[in-house]
Amino acid sequence: MSQTSKPKSETKPVSKSFPAPVYAETVLMVNFEDAKKYFLEALLEIHYAHTLMLARQRIIAAADAKKCLQALDALDRRGITAAVYDGRCEDLFFYIEEQLAKQIDAETAGRMHTARSRNDIGLTLYRMGLRREVLKMVEAVRNLRGQLLALAEANLETVMPAYTHTQPAQPTTLAHYLMAAVEILQRDTQRLRAAFATVNRNPLGACAITTTGFPIDRECTARLLGFEGLQINSYGAIAAIDYLAEAASAAAVAMVNLGKLVQDLLQWCTKEFGFLRLGDPFVQVSSIMPQKRNPVSLEHTRILASKALGQAQAILTCAHNTPFGDIVDSEDDLQPLAFSMFTDAERALRLFAGLMGQCDVRVERLRQAANDSFLTVTELADTLVRQEGLSFRTAHKLVSEAVKAVGPTYQAQRVVDEVQRLAPKAIGHSLRTAPGELLRALDAENFVRVRSVVGGPAPDTVKAEITHAHHELAEIQAWLKGKWELLERYPQLIRKELAAILKA
């Protein structure tokens, strides 16, 4: 029997210079493309701001600063964007430094790197990119809140069943349900705003990890780059990952919240529930079944939210159990995940807002469901407490026995009849309360109306919540306007300082 010879493994020459081909292909080339996509503009703005600060502090000569700034202005942005990684430079930072050195001598170009490191540069541009993603998500959450508020206002008196343990529990209103979601979205907004405050702190000046012996002005670069303060401790500025973890956590919680709403609405769209009908632009027909109205937009919302949640968890997993110091685990390979996470989260929020703006609420079907399945009998027990002076436990027992006697098919009049029949044995005398009042207690609209405690479903109570939510919405919009103006203004500060030094 002949033996099958093993194929010889393909041998490649061993590289003796940096970078090894496989390292370039699997790491450096990928990171180079990511850096151009996500961080090029921020990197150039950091170059401008730092050079302007060095000149102001007389750390480098004004003439050298002027040459460096002119070289930055002369960079071919389009050419940089189109550049293909070839291994001559380790990363985008060194590639741009090489391009600057081609315009002015390498010695002068090298003066720009006084009192800084790729460490603090990297952390600065990461934060500059991340803060915009956080603001975009705050905008998406705000827009969804506005859409849900409008729907709540239109359904203040639309009664529906509330569910506990996935079973019909008590009547509420659609407005009450939606305002619960609006309140959650407000807390999502608060978490994202807190994350923005953490992110928008300037780490530039931390250098490698212990600052520098040069008299730099970190407040100056913070102002020129649109930061609202310093990441003060230089060790923490380089080593801490909580700025990203907090943003990812806020996004993750928002996606969990969104997913719970989507799960409900997918059930509501089923034939069995029939509470909601999505607008035609948001459904797809089957390729074989002409009658189908598939609520795929809700399914897309769910998977986008799940993707964003998974990416947020991945960010935290990558950061977990890494050393408290400068480490690549939280740098170029990880950072693009934050952008894809926020992109998917924003897509989910925008899609959900869009479909909620074109849905048809089946008001009569909701009303029927709210007046079925014994949902109102809690109020019957409460009425017995008020009118008959019974303890709630005794009233609860009497109504429970009446429900059992009626059987699985709910009829309000039969419940009243059974309560009256069982009362003498249960409490020792016949009920004094008029049958009409007992019957009114089993009406879903009445059930909702009497629950006017703060936070309850009574229309006037919910209307007050809606008014408050509109004030919150206006405050969030003003906050967003201020933050976007801040990020639009700082490049103008750089250009103003640049014009002054070039003129001088």
N, C-alpha and C positions, 0 to 999 in steps of 0.2 A: 504494500500500500504506500503510495507516494505521500510524502509530507508536504503540507502547504506552507510555503515560506512566508514569514511575516514581512509586510512591506517596510522598507527602510523609512525611518522618520526623516522628514525634510529638515535639513539643518540650515540655520541662518547664521550669518556672521555675527559675532558678538560685538556690540557697540562699545567703544571705549571712550566716547565723549557724550556729554549731556545734550539733548535728552535721548535716552534709548528709544528706538522706533516704536516699540509697543507702549512705552510710557507716553510718548507724544500722541499716538493714535487714541489711546483709551482715556487719557486725562487732559493733557495740555491743549490738544486741538478742540476738544469739546468745551473746555472752559474758556478758551479764546472766543469761540462763537457766542457762548452765553454772555461773556463780558461785553462784547459789542452790542448784543441785543438789549441787555438790561442796564448796563452801567456806563456806557461810553460818555454820555452827556454829563453824568455826575462826576466822572473822573476828570473831565476837562474843567468843570467848574471848581473842583477841588484844587487843581493846578493853578487856576487864576487866583482863587481866594488866598491860598497859601503864599503864593509869590507876592501878591499885594501886601499881605501882612509882613512878610520878610523885609520888603522895602520900607514899609512904614516904621518898622522897628529897627531899621538900619543894620539888619543882620546881613543883608547883601546890598551891594552898591545899587543906587538908583539906575545907573546906566545898564548894569547887568540885568536888573529886573525888567527894564524896558525892553531889552533884547529878547528876554524869555517870553514876555507877554506878547510881543509882536510875532514871535515864532508860533505861539499858541493860536493867534488870530489867523496865521497863514496856513495852519494845518489843513490838509485836504480831507475834510470829514467824509465825503463820499468815498474817497479812496480807502480810508481806514475801514469803513463799513464793508467795503468789498474785499478787503485783504483776506488772503487765505493763510492759515498758519503753516509755516515752513520750518519751524524749529530753530530759527536763528535767534529768536528772542523767547524768553521763558513764558511771558504772558503779555496781555494787552498793555500793562503799565510799562514794561520795558520796550515794547514795540513803539509806543508813543514817544518814549524818551529817545529812542533811536531816530524817529522822524524829526524831533526837535533838534537833535544834534546835527542832522543833515542841513538844517537851515542856519544854525549858528554853531560855533565850535562846541565840542563835547564838554569842555571845561566850564563854559558859561551855562550850558544847559544843565549840567550837573549841580549847579548852585541852587536850583529849584528844590533839590531834595534835602537841603539843609533842614535839620530839626523835624524830620518826619520819617516814617517807615511805611513799607507796604502794609504793615499791620494796622496802623491807625487810618491809613487811606482806605483800606478794604472795609473796615467797620463803618467808616463814614459814608462811603457810597452805598453800602448795604442799607443803612438807615435811610438814606435819601431816597432810595427806590421803594423801600417798604412803606414809608409814610404816605406816599401817594396811593398805594394799594389800600391802605387802611381807610383813607378818605373816600376812595371810590366805593368801598363796601358800606361805609356810613351812609353815603348817598343812596345806595341801593336799598338799604334797610329803611331809610327815611321815606323813599318813594313807595315802598310796599306798605308802610304804616299809613301813608296818606290814602292809598287805595282801599285798605281795609276799613279805615275810618269812614270813607264815603259809603261803603257797603253797609256798615253798621248804622249810619244815620238813616239809610233807606229802609232799615229793618228793625226799628226800635220795638215794634209790636208784633214781629213775626215770631210766634211761639214755636218751639221745637223741643224734642226730647234731649235732655242731658244724659250722658252715659257714665256709669261707674262700673269698673270691671267688665267693660264691653257690653254691659246690659243696660236697657232703658231704666233710668233712675227717677228723674223728676223733670217737670217742664222748666224750660228757660226760654230765652229769646236768642235769635241769631245774633242780634246786636251784643248781647251779653257774652256769647261765645267769642265773637270777633274781637271784642274789647279785651278779653283775656289774652288773645294773640297780640293785640296792639301793645298791651302792657309788657308782655315778654319782649317784644321788639324794642321797646324803650330800654329795657335792661340790657339787651344786646348792644344797643347804641352806647350806653354808658360804659360797657366793657370795652368797646372799640375806641371810644374817646380816651379812656384811661390808657389803652395800649398806645394810642397816638402820642400821648404825653410822655410815655416811657421811651418810645422810639425817637421822638424828635429832640434828642439831646446830642450835643456835639462831642464825639470822641477824639476829633483831630487835635493833635498836640500830645497825645499819650505816647506817640512814637512807637517804639518796639513794645514797651510795657511800663517804662519808668520815666517818661517825659524826656526832657533834654536840658542841657546846661545853657542853651541859648535863651535869651529873654523874649520868648514868643508871647503873643497876645491871643489866647484861645477865645476870648470873648469876641475879638475882631472876626476870626474865621467863622465863629458861630453865627454872627450877624450876617456876614456875607453869604452864608450858605442856607439861610432860612431856618436855622435851629432856634429853639426857644430856651436855650440854656445849655449847660455843659454836662457831659457825663464825667463827673468831677474826678473820682479816683482813677488814676491812669491804669492801675492793674485791672480794675473792674471794667474799664472801658474796652480793654482788649480781651479779657478772659470771660466776661459775663455773656451769657446767651439769653438771658431772660427777656430782653427787648423783643427777640423773635419768638420766644416761647409764649410770651404774653399775647402777642398778636395772633399766633396760631391758636392759642387756647380760646381767645374771644371768638375767632372765626369758627372754631369747632363747636362751641356752645350754640352759636347762632344756627349752625347747620343741624344740630340735634333738634333744636326747637322747630326749625322749618320742617324737618322730616316728620315730626309728630302731626303737624297740621296736614301735610300732604297725605299721610296715611289715612286720616279721617276723611278727607275729601274724595279720595279714591273709592272709599266705601260709599260715600254719599252719591257718587255718580253711577253706582250699580243699579240695575233694574230693581233689585230687591229693596233697596233703600229709596231711590228716586228723589232724593232731596235736592240734587243739584244737576244742572245740565250745562256742560261747557259750550262756549260759543263755537260755531262751525270752524272758524280759523284755527282752533286749538285741538281739533279731533282729526283722526285719520280713519278712512274706511278700509275694511279688509280687502285683500286682493282677490278673495274668493267668495266672501259673504257680503252681499250688497247692503244688508241692513245694519252692519256694524258701525258703531260710533265709538271708536277706541280713544279713551282719554289719555293719549300718549304724552301730551304736554305735561301732565302731572307726573307721569312715569319718568320723563326726562328731568323734571325738577328733582325728583327723588334721587336719581342716580347721580346727578350733578352735585347735590348736597352730600351724598354718600362719598363721592370722590373727594370732595373738598375736606370732609371729615377725615377720610383715610390719609390724605396728604398732611393734614395737621398732625395726626397721630404719628406719621412718619417723621415729621420734623422733630417732635418731642423724643421719639425713639432714637433718632440719630444723635441728639444732643445728650441723651441720658448716659451717665457713667463715662463721660469723657473728661479729661483732665481740666482743671480750672486754670487755664492759661491759653496761650496762642496755640491753636490746633486746627488742622485743615478740616476736621470733621464738621465744623460749623461754618466753613467758608465756601469756596467756589462750587464745590459739588453739591452742597446743601441749599444754597440761596435760591437757585431757580425754582425749587420746590415751593417756596413761599409765593412766587408769582403765579404758578399754576394753581395753587390752592386758592388764592384770592380771586383768580380769574374764574374758576369753576363756581366758587361761592357767589360771586356777583352774577354770573349767568343764571344760577338757580333762583336767586332773589328777583332778578328782572323778569324771568319767565313767569314766576309765580304771580308777580304783580300784574303782568299782562293778562294772564288767563282769568285772574279774579276780577279784572275790569270788564270782562265780556262773558260772564257766566249768568245763567238764568236760575234764580232761586225759586224752587217749587213750593211756594208759600202754603198752598192748600194741603199739599202732601205733608209738610212739616206740621201743620196745625192738626191734621188727623192723627199723626203719630204722637203728638204731645198730649192728645186727649184719649189715648189708648193705653193698654198694658198696665192699668192701675197706677199710672205715674203720679196722680194727684192725691193719693190717699194719705200722704203725710199731712196735707192741709186739713183733711177730714179729722185726723187725730188731733191736730192743733185746735180745730174748731170745738171739738168736744172738751178740750182743756179749758178754752175760754168760756164756753157757754154752760158747761155742766159742772165746772169746778173739779174735774178729775185730774189726777196726776198724769203726766205724759205716759208713764209706763203702763198705767191702767188703760188709758185711751189707745195706746199702741196695741195692747193685747186684744182689746175689743175689735178694733179695725182689722187686725191680722186674722182673727177668727172669721170675720165677715168675708174677707178676701178668699179664704180657704173654702168657705161655704159657696161662694159664687162659682168657683171653678176657674178653668183657664181662659174662658171667654169673657172679656171685660164688658160690663154694662153698668153705667153709673147708677141708674135707678135700682138695679138689683143690689148693688153695694149698700145703698141707703136702706133698702128694705131689710137686708140682713143685719145691719147695725142696729136697727130698731128692734128686730126680733130677738137678737142676742142680748140686748142691753139689760133687761130685768134680771137675767141670771148672772151676768157679768158684774153689774154694779148695784143690783138690788132694787132697781126701780126703772120705769120707762123713761126714755129721753124726753126732756122738756123742749129741746130745740126743734123748731119747725122743720118739716121735711124739705121745704124749699131752700132753707138755709144750708142744710146738709148737702143738698144737691149742688148748690152754688159752690160749695167748698171743693167739689170735684171738677170744676171747670178750669182748664189750663190757663186761660187769660186771668181769671181771678187769682189762681195760684201765683202767677208771676207778679201781678199788681200789688199783692199784699207784702211781697218780699222787697220792701223799700229800704232795708238796712243798707248802709254804705257798702258798696261792692256787690249788692244784689242785682237781680234781673229786672226790677221794676223799671218801666220806660223812663220815668223822670230821673231815677238814680243813674241809669246808664247814660242818659243825655248829659248829666253833669260830668261824667267821666269823659265823654266825647269832647266837651268844651275844654276840659283840662288838657286832653291829649292834643287838641289843636294848638294850644299855647306852647306845649312841649315841642310840637312840630315846627312852629315858627322859631323857637329858640335854637333848635338843632340846625335849621336852615341858616340862621345868623352865624352860628358857630362854624358851619361849613364854609360859608362865604368868607369869614375871616381867615380861616386856614388856607383856603385856595388862594386868596389874595396874598397871603404871606409867601406862598410858594411861587406865585407869579412875580412878586416884587423883588425877591433877592437877586435874580439874574440882572435886574436893572441896577441894583446896588453895585454889583460887580462891574458892570459896564461903566457906571459913573466913576468909580474909583480908577478903573482902567483908563478912561479918557483923561482923567486928571494927571496920572503919572506919565502917560504918553505925551501929553501936552507939555508937561514940565521938562 
